[in-house]
Amino acid sequence: MIINGEKTVKILQGKIIKNDILMKGQLIDKTKNSIKIQKNIVFKKGENLKITGGSASIKIKNNKYYKVFIEEGIKIFFDKGKGYANKAEIDLEKKMVFLKGKARFEDKKGTKIEGEKLTLNLENGKIYATSKVNKKVKVIIKEE
């Protein structure tokens, strides 16, 4: 598909359907085992998860997308809130999202969590924060 003169990879309600995923961006390279895209990346999984960034690579196994790596100015919109990070890794088999590098997330109530790495479990909605030794994990709980 070509939009504004750029090749665009579009999945879900488009030319290719894979794992209920929509992926937009300028196609750089495509092989049997991976796809690389850049420029205003948009990754959507169903209606509950949207991640934007600058560039991405998609790993393919058994003709299915199983891992997506997104870099550069990550913004994540999840049904429970929104977040930011330097990098994101989406493991579609494990149904997990890993936000890395100055990761932070704020839920709809205003509770904030920050760490070197945040892990979002897409099945149960739980978020885990981890940091290296001598680095802080910060949680601000907003009461209703």
NUZADO-199664 format. One line per 3 residues: number of its first residue (from 1); their letters; for each residue x, z, y of C-alpha. Coordinates in pm, 1 decimal, m for minus. Layout:
// NUZADO-199664
NUM = a = X/Z/Y | ...
***
This chain:
// NUZADO-199664
1 = mii = 0.0/0.0/0.0 | 137.1/m82.3/345.7 | 30.5/112.1/656.1
4 = nge = 176.1/25.0/997.4 | 444.5/m187.0/831.1 | 563.0/97.7/602.5
7 = ktv = 532.2/112.1/224.6 | 323.7/417.0/136.6 | 284.3/587.9/m198.9
10 = kil = m76.4/699.1/m230.2 | m215.4/884.8/m527.1 | m573.6/1015.7/m567.3
13 = qgk = m858.3/801.3/m439.1 | m602.2/524.7/m391.3 | m408.8/280.8/m603.4
16 = iik = m262.0/532.1/m851.3 | m415.0/854.5/m983.7 | m175.9/1118.5/m1118.3
19 = ndi = m258.4/1485.8/m1178.9 | m513.6/1512.9/m893.1 | m233.6/1460.0/m638.0
22 = lmk = m217.7/1279.9/m305.9 | 134.3/1198.1/m186.3 | 201.0/1003.5/134.0
25 = gql = 524.0/887.7/292.6 | 758.1/591.5/321.6 | 882.0/480.3/m20.8
28 = idk = 1262.4/483.7/m49.1 | 1322.8/450.8/m422.9 | 1122.3/445.3/m743.9
31 = tkn = 1251.5/468.0/m1101.4 | 1092.7/554.5/m1434.9 | 1177.7/924.1/m1385.3
34 = sik = 1149.3/977.5/m1008.8 | 1011.8/865.5/m674.7 | 1178.2/933.9/m338.4
37 = iqk = 983.7/917.8/m14.1 | 1047.0/1011.2/348.1 | 885.0/1028.2/693.9
40 = niv = 592.6/1261.3/750.1 | 541.7/1363.8/388.8 | 196.4/1486.6/291.2
43 = fkk = 143.5/1642.8/m52.5 | m208.6/1748.9/m153.9 | m322.1/1904.7/m480.7
46 = gen = m698.1/1907.5/m497.9 | m871.0/2068.5/m199.3 | m676.5/2397.8/m204.9
49 = lki = m314.9/2299.8/m131.9 | m148.8/2083.0/133.1 | 224.5/2074.2/210.6
52 = tgg = 391.3/1863.5/479.5 | 760.2/1794.0/536.9 | 1023.8/1533.2/618.8
55 = sas = 1134.1/1396.6/278.7 | 1041.5/1441.2/m85.6 | 1135.8/1354.7/m440.3
58 = iki = 894.3/1354.8/m730.9 | 1014.1/1406.5/m1087.7 | 822.9/1226.9/m1363.0
61 = knn = 805.9/1330.4/m1729.2 | 583.6/1167.6/m1993.2 | 432.6/947.0/m1719.3
64 = kyy = 313.4/1255.6/m1525.2 | 439.1/1409.4/m1204.8 | 570.9/1751.7/m1298.1
67 = kvf = 791.4/1861.9/m1006.6 | 792.3/1781.4/m637.2 | 1072.5/1878.1/m398.7
70 = iee = 999.7/1864.7/m24.6 | 1251.4/1931.2/253.1 | 1271.2/1952.1/631.9
73 = gik = 1022.8/2159.4/827.0 | 784.8/2264.2/553.2 | 430.6/2362.5/645.4
76 = iff = 196.7/2477.6/370.5 | m178.9/2517.3/390.8 | m328.2/2705.1/96.4
79 = dkg = m687.7/2825.0/63.2 | m559.5/3180.2/126.7 | m360.3/3101.3/444.7
82 = kgy = m62.9/2908.3/583.0 | 314.3/2923.8/564.3 | 648.5/2775.2/663.1
85 = ank = 990.9/2727.1/499.6 | 1299.0/2505.8/495.5 | 1225.1/2369.9/146.0
88 = aei = 942.1/2366.1/m105.8 | 942.2/2308.8/m481.1 | 610.5/2249.6/m653.6
91 = dle = 612.0/2299.7/m1030.9 | 292.6/2129.4/m1147.8 | 332.9/2241.2/m1510.4
94 = kkm = 371.6/2609.9/m1422.3 | 124.9/2582.0/m1130.5 | 372.5/2747.7/m892.0
97 = vfl = 502.1/2670.7/m542.7 | 842.7/2802.3/m437.4 | 908.7/2821.1/m63.4
100 = kgk = 1279.4/2860.1/13.6 | 1485.6/2935.6/324.1 | 1327.8/3154.6/593.6
103 = arf = 998.5/3142.3/405.8 | 694.0/3306.7/559.1 | 323.4/3311.5/481.7
106 = edk = 22.8/3453.0/665.2 | m311.8/3499.8/495.6 | m648.5/3457.3/667.9
109 = kgt = m670.7/3833.1/733.7 | m340.5/3826.6/924.3 | m120.3/3987.2/658.0
112 = kie = 231.3/3839.2/683.1 | 505.2/3816.6/423.9 | 861.2/3688.6/485.3
115 = gek = 1161.7/3644.3/257.5 | 1439.0/3412.4/152.1 | 1204.8/3284.2/m121.5
118 = ltl = 827.0/3308.6/m161.8 | 654.0/3220.3/m485.7 | 286.2/3121.2/m479.8
121 = nle = 98.5/3129.2/m807.4 | m165.5/2856.7/m775.8 | m374.4/2993.7/m1063.9
124 = ngk = m431.5/3346.2/m934.7 | m332.7/3309.0/m566.6 | m71.0/3586.7/m576.9
127 = iya = 239.5/3560.2/m358.8 | 576.5/3712.7/m447.7 | 869.1/3753.6/m205.1
130 = tsk = 1235.9/3779.5/m301.3 | 1560.9/3782.2/m106.3 | 1928.1/3806.9/m185.8
133 = vnk = 2104.4/4144.1/m192.1 | 2131.0/4288.5/161.5 | 1855.6/4053.9/288.7
136 = kvk = 1517.2/4189.6/387.7 | 1172.8/4114.9/255.9 | 919.4/4185.3/526.5
139 = vii = 547.4/4250.4/473.9 | 304.3/4326.1/755.4 | m35.4/4429.8/624.4
142 = kee = m326.4/4367.8/856.5 | m618.8/4602.6/798.9 | m969.2/4463.6/836.7
***
